[in-house]
Amino acid sequence: MATVGFIGLGVMGYFMAGHLKAGGHDVCVYNRTTAKAEKWVNQFGGRMAPTPREAALDADFVFACVGNDDDLRSITTGTEGAFSAMKPGAIFIDNTTASAEVARELDAIARTKQIGFLDAPVSGGQAGAENGALTVMVGGDKALFEQARPVIDCYAKMVGLMGDVGSGQLTKMVNQICIAGLVQGLSEGIHFGKAAGLDIESVIDVISKGAAGSWQMDNRHKTMNSGDYEHGFAVDWMRKDLSIVLDEARVNGASLPVTALVDQFYREVQKMGGNRWDTSSLLARLEK
């Protein structure tokens, strides 16, 4: 059993922290909205803290799952940040989808404090978090990874070390690039099928068994066909992630014409009022 701090009880973090508690660890949580932390304690047990610093006190591992680079800096190096309280040898595991740049920046600061740092963004959506079946892409030192992996396993079905610090975030960027093009293709396919007068359920039943099959097709075609976009990863979050991707591409010289185009399509969905719709709502744009 490890002593664990968990910072950020959003759609993902709430359940991830719950799986850590269910895994037998002593978990102390912090959330910006106190009511959410109170709800978590009532549901899972454990403890809550009034600041990130206090959540990190005496912890062997401190996890974070917050919104963006600035949020991450605030809860780590801010006045009441976790880094100011973490003991030497403790490991900070960042599950936020953020930039590779901030991962390297925080790793450098952590090293001066004799703290371990791993960037470890996740994929699998809310359902994956609820079921403890997330995919975790980790960047950092192999020895630190081996120490942290048994704890990360509490909420994961797949955990991989991708390379040095920042590599986890870069791998998550690849993940989002692939998803963006795939969802647009699925949206166009369903849109075309409807325009052609085909029965979409029959079409998907056939093509999902071949090369066109995907997780998105299996899990989203029914809700897309019915115009229900209240599931999974929100458009606002996807645009945040794609902004990180496109910024990184400008640095490393990668050409991402489809990703850039799909990002603009999501911008149109936002203008339709779909900020909180899930990413499959690209179909709504075609059907407006």
C-alpha positions as CSV (number, residue, x, y, z in Angstrom):
1,M,0.0,0.0,0.0
2,A,1.3,3.5,-0.9
3,T,0.4,6.9,0.3
4,V,-1.1,8.8,-2.6
5,G,-2.1,12.4,-3.3
6,F,-4.5,13.0,-6.2
7,I,-5.1,16.5,-7.6
8,G,-8.0,17.2,-9.9
9,L,-11.3,15.3,-9.6
10,G,-12.8,16.1,-13.0
11,V,-14.6,13.7,-15.4
12,M,-11.5,11.4,-15.5
13,G,-9.6,12.1,-12.2
14,Y,-12.7,11.4,-10.0
15,F,-12.8,7.8,-11.0
16,M,-9.0,7.3,-11.4
17,A,-8.6,8.4,-7.8
18,G,-11.4,6.0,-6.8
19,H,-9.6,3.1,-8.4
20,L,-6.4,4.0,-6.5
21,K,-8.4,3.9,-3.3
22,A,-10.1,0.6,-4.3
23,G,-6.6,-0.7,-5.0
24,G,-5.8,-0.5,-1.3
25,H,-3.8,2.8,-1.3
26,D,-4.1,5.6,1.2
27,V,-5.5,8.4,-0.9
28,C,-5.8,12.1,-0.1
29,V,-7.5,14.2,-2.8
30,Y,-7.6,17.9,-3.7
31,N,-10.0,19.6,-6.0
32,R,-10.5,23.2,-6.7
33,T,-14.3,22.8,-6.0
34,T,-14.4,21.5,-2.5
35,A,-17.9,20.0,-2.9
36,K,-16.5,17.6,-5.5
37,A,-13.8,16.5,-3.1
38,E,-16.4,16.0,-0.4
39,K,-18.5,13.9,-2.7
40,W,-15.5,11.8,-3.6
41,V,-14.7,11.1,0.1
42,N,-18.3,10.2,0.8
43,Q,-18.3,7.7,-2.1
44,F,-14.8,6.2,-1.9
45,G,-13.5,7.0,1.6
46,G,-10.0,8.4,1.9
47,R,-9.2,12.0,2.8
48,M,-9.4,15.4,1.3
49,A,-7.0,18.4,1.6
50,P,-7.6,22.1,1.2
51,T,-4.6,22.7,-1.1
52,P,-2.4,20.7,-3.5
53,R,0.5,21.2,-1.1
54,E,-1.4,19.4,1.8
55,A,-2.6,16.6,-0.5
56,A,1.1,16.0,-1.4
57,L,2.4,15.9,2.2
58,D,4.1,12.6,3.0
59,A,2.8,11.0,-0.2
60,D,4.9,8.4,-2.0
61,F,3.1,9.2,-5.3
62,V,1.2,12.4,-6.3
63,F,-1.1,12.2,-9.3
64,A,-2.6,15.1,-11.2
65,C,-5.3,15.3,-13.8
66,V,-6.1,19.0,-14.5
67,G,-7.0,21.2,-17.4
68,N,-4.0,22.6,-19.1
69,D,-0.4,23.8,-18.8
70,D,-1.2,26.8,-16.6
71,D,-3.4,24.7,-14.3
72,L,-0.5,22.2,-14.0
73,R,2.0,24.9,-13.2
74,S,-0.3,26.3,-10.5
75,I,-0.9,23.0,-8.7
76,T,2.8,22.1,-8.8
77,T,5.0,25.2,-8.5
78,G,2.4,27.7,-7.2
79,T,2.4,29.1,-3.7
80,E,0.4,26.1,-2.4
81,G,1.8,23.7,-5.0
82,A,2.5,20.1,-4.5
83,F,6.3,20.4,-5.3
84,S,6.8,22.5,-2.1
85,A,5.6,19.6,0.1
86,M,6.8,16.4,-1.7
87,K,9.5,14.4,0.1
88,P,12.7,13.5,-1.7
89,G,12.2,10.3,-3.6
90,A,8.5,10.8,-4.1
91,I,7.2,10.6,-7.7
92,F,4.8,13.1,-9.4
93,I,2.7,11.4,-12.1
94,D,0.9,13.9,-14.4
95,N,-2.1,12.4,-16.2
96,T,-3.1,15.8,-17.7
97,T,-3.1,16.1,-21.4
98,A,-0.6,19.0,-21.7
99,S,2.4,20.1,-23.8
100,A,5.7,18.2,-23.9
101,E,7.3,21.5,-23.1
102,V,5.6,21.9,-19.7
103,A,6.5,18.2,-18.9
104,R,10.2,19.0,-19.5
105,E,9.9,22.2,-17.6
106,L,8.4,20.5,-14.5
107,D,10.8,17.6,-14.7
108,A,13.7,20.0,-14.5
109,I,12.2,21.7,-11.4
110,A,11.4,18.3,-9.8
111,R,15.0,17.2,-10.2
112,T,16.2,20.2,-8.2
113,K,14.0,19.0,-5.4
114,Q,15.0,15.3,-5.7
115,I,11.5,14.5,-6.8
116,G,10.7,12.0,-9.6
117,F,8.5,13.2,-12.5
118,L,6.5,11.2,-15.2
119,D,4.2,12.6,-17.8
120,A,1.5,10.1,-18.2
121,P,-1.5,11.3,-20.3
122,V,-4.4,8.9,-20.7
123,S,-6.8,7.7,-23.4
124,G,-10.1,5.9,-23.0
125,G,-12.6,8.6,-22.1
126,Q,-14.9,8.7,-19.1
127,A,-16.0,5.1,-19.7
128,G,-12.3,4.0,-19.5
129,A,-11.8,6.0,-16.3
130,E,-15.0,4.5,-14.7
131,N,-14.0,1.0,-15.6
132,G,-10.3,1.3,-14.7
133,A,-9.4,0.5,-18.3
134,L,-7.4,3.5,-19.5
135,T,-4.4,3.5,-21.8
136,V,-1.5,5.4,-20.2
137,M,1.3,6.8,-22.3
138,V,4.3,7.5,-20.0
139,G,7.4,9.6,-20.5
140,G,10.3,9.5,-18.0
141,D,13.1,7.6,-16.4
142,K,12.7,3.8,-16.6
143,A,13.4,3.2,-12.9
144,L,10.8,5.7,-11.9
145,F,8.4,4.1,-14.3
146,E,8.9,0.7,-12.8
147,Q,8.3,2.1,-9.3
148,A,5.1,3.8,-10.3
149,R,3.6,1.2,-12.7
150,P,2.0,-1.0,-10.0
151,V,0.1,2.0,-8.7
152,I,-0.8,3.3,-12.2
153,D,-2.1,-0.2,-13.0
154,C,-5.1,0.5,-10.6
155,Y,-6.8,2.5,-13.3
156,A,-5.2,1.2,-16.5
157,K,-5.6,-1.7,-19.0
158,M,-2.4,-0.7,-20.9
159,V,0.6,1.2,-19.6
160,G,3.6,1.9,-21.8
161,L,6.9,3.7,-21.4
162,M,7.3,5.7,-24.5
163,G,10.7,7.4,-23.9
164,D,12.2,10.3,-22.0
165,V,10.1,13.0,-20.3
166,G,7.7,14.5,-22.8
167,S,7.3,11.3,-24.8
168,G,4.0,10.5,-23.1
169,Q,2.6,13.8,-24.2
170,L,3.9,13.4,-27.7
171,T,2.3,9.9,-27.9
172,K,-1.0,11.4,-26.8
173,M,-0.7,13.9,-29.6
174,V,-0.3,11.0,-32.1
175,N,-3.4,9.5,-30.5
176,Q,-5.5,12.6,-31.0
177,I,-4.2,13.1,-34.6
178,C,-5.5,9.6,-35.4
179,I,-8.8,10.1,-33.7
180,A,-9.5,13.4,-35.4
181,G,-9.2,12.0,-38.9
182,L,-11.0,8.8,-38.0
183,V,-14.1,10.6,-36.6
184,Q,-14.3,12.8,-39.6
185,G,-14.2,9.8,-41.9
186,L,-16.8,8.0,-39.9
187,S,-19.0,11.1,-39.9
188,E,-18.7,11.5,-43.7
189,G,-19.4,7.8,-44.2
190,I,-22.6,7.9,-42.1
191,H,-23.7,11.2,-43.8
192,F,-23.1,9.7,-47.2
193,G,-25.0,6.5,-46.3
194,K,-28.0,8.5,-45.2
195,A,-27.9,10.6,-48.4
196,A,-27.8,7.5,-50.4
197,G,-30.9,6.0,-48.7
198,L,-29.0,3.1,-47.0
199,D,-29.9,1.6,-43.7
200,I,-27.0,2.7,-41.6
201,E,-27.3,-0.1,-39.0
202,S,-27.0,-2.7,-41.8
203,V,-24.1,-0.8,-43.4
204,I,-22.2,-0.6,-40.2
205,D,-22.9,-4.3,-39.3
206,V,-21.1,-5.3,-42.5
207,I,-18.3,-2.8,-42.8
208,S,-17.3,-2.9,-39.1
209,K,-16.1,-6.5,-39.7
210,G,-13.6,-5.3,-42.3
211,A,-10.8,-2.8,-42.7
212,A,-13.1,0.1,-41.9
213,G,-13.8,-1.1,-38.4
214,S,-12.7,0.9,-35.4
215,W,-13.5,1.6,-31.7
216,Q,-15.3,4.8,-32.8
217,M,-17.5,2.9,-35.2
218,D,-18.4,0.2,-32.7
219,N,-19.1,2.6,-29.9
220,R,-20.4,5.7,-31.5
221,H,-22.3,4.9,-34.7
222,K,-25.6,4.3,-33.0
223,T,-25.6,7.6,-31.1
224,M,-24.3,9.4,-34.1
225,N,-27.1,8.0,-36.3
226,S,-29.6,9.2,-33.8
227,G,-28.1,12.6,-33.4
228,D,-27.2,12.0,-29.7
229,Y,-23.9,13.7,-28.8
230,E,-23.9,13.6,-25.0
231,H,-21.3,10.9,-24.7
232,G,-17.5,10.9,-24.1
233,F,-14.9,13.5,-24.8
234,A,-16.1,17.1,-25.3
235,V,-15.4,19.2,-28.3
236,D,-13.9,21.9,-26.1
237,W,-11.4,19.4,-24.8
238,M,-10.6,18.1,-28.2
239,R,-9.9,21.6,-29.5
240,K,-7.5,22.2,-26.6
241,D,-5.7,19.0,-27.4
242,L,-5.5,19.7,-31.1
243,S,-4.1,23.2,-30.3
244,I,-1.3,21.5,-28.4
245,V,-0.8,19.1,-31.4
246,L,-0.6,21.9,-34.0
247,D,1.7,24.0,-31.8
248,E,4.1,21.0,-31.5
249,A,3.9,20.4,-35.3
250,R,5.0,24.0,-35.9
251,V,8.1,23.2,-33.8
252,N,9.0,19.8,-35.2
253,G,8.0,20.5,-38.8
254,A,5.4,17.8,-39.2
255,S,2.7,18.4,-41.8
256,L,-0.8,17.9,-40.5
257,P,-3.3,19.1,-43.1
258,V,-6.1,16.8,-42.1
259,T,-5.7,17.5,-38.4
260,A,-5.7,21.3,-39.0
261,L,-8.8,21.0,-41.1
262,V,-10.7,18.8,-38.6
263,D,-9.8,21.3,-35.9
264,Q,-11.6,24.0,-37.9
265,F,-14.5,21.7,-38.3
266,Y,-14.7,21.4,-34.5
267,R,-14.6,25.2,-34.4
268,E,-17.7,25.2,-36.5
269,V,-19.3,22.7,-34.1
270,Q,-18.6,25.1,-31.2
271,K,-20.3,27.9,-33.1
272,M,-23.3,25.7,-33.4
273,G,-23.4,25.5,-29.6
274,G,-21.7,22.1,-29.4
275,N,-18.9,23.0,-27.0
276,R,-19.9,20.1,-24.7
277,W,-21.0,17.7,-27.3
278,D,-18.8,14.7,-27.7
279,T,-16.3,14.5,-30.6
280,S,-18.6,12.4,-32.8
281,S,-20.6,15.6,-33.3
282,L,-18.6,16.3,-36.5
283,L,-21.6,14.6,-38.1
284,A,-23.9,17.4,-36.8
285,R,-21.9,19.9,-38.8
286,L,-22.5,17.9,-42.0
287,E,-26.2,17.6,-41.3
288,K,-26.9,21.3,-40.3
